[in-house]
Amino acid sequence: MSKPGSPAPASNTLLLRRQLTELTKHPVEGFSAGLVDDDNLYEWEILIIGPPDTLYEGGFFKARMTFPPDFPLNPPKLRFITPMWHPNIYPDGNVCISILHPPGEDQYGYEDSGERWLPVHSVESILLSVISLLSADKPNLDSPANVDAAVEVRTNFEAYKKKVRRLVRRSAEEAFD
């Protein structure tokens, strides 16, 4: 097992290179992915296109996916760089979805171990899960990452929608600057 700063096992880099090549050859609708720096397979830049017929439609959301040295045994982290307003996205942009939580039992009992990270997940399955998160009519409010957004969804959904639409417009303007 490699430690941060030490060379990663060849199998990790091979897996990441294979996933990147597959996404480059066969792009998936709704997002694009590439390396931040050609010399670092562990840091990817992501662009998620706001899903049609959702509050996020028309938006272009930049994110970073950072893989741990022991990937795929442990999940990557996904953080939006574009400002987001969603109960399942922390104010700092970090995404909170079950498949990005460490493998094993949830100490708080919210998630079954089968809902958490499994090494079979790929960049594609993670990003499709994020698109699904953005596509939901009503966000999951059970254990929100952004409590203020969750409260607004519960108490003033019109204000929530207005704030999201404003962020979507801004993301589209910035994408073409």
Secondary structure, 3 states (H helix, E strand, C coil): CCCCCCCCCHHHHHHHHHHHHHHHHCCCCCEEEEEEECCEEEEEEEEEECCCCCCCCCCEEEEEEECCCCCCCCCCEEEECCCCCCCCECCCCEECCHHHCCCCCCCCCCCCHHHCCCCCCCHHHHHHHHHHHHHCCCCCCCCCCCHHHHHHHHHCHHHHHHHHHHHHHHHHHHHCC
